[in-house]
């Protein structure tokens, strides 16, 4: 049986969505203030710490990348790497925006 999830676009979508979900989970689990999530993100940008949040949020992509490699879903793994590179570019841009 051929898995339909071994496509590059699926990997890109997973690689783009998982860091957002992980950052929301980090926010829910660690932050106890009065701000909502988007207000928190705006504050992180103003404090020039949004790049750090993005960098930490991309870490689950590493686990998903290795799971894709181990299960021989190489096209999906390539998509995850592309999504991670997009986040890397965003982090570098955030660094230079300060």
Secondary structure, 3 states (H helix, E strand, C coil): CCCCCCCHHHHHHHHHHHHHHHHHHHHHHHCCCCCCHHHHHHHHHHCCCHHHHHHHHCHHHHHHHHHHHHCCCHHHHHHHHHHHHHHHHHHHHHHHHC
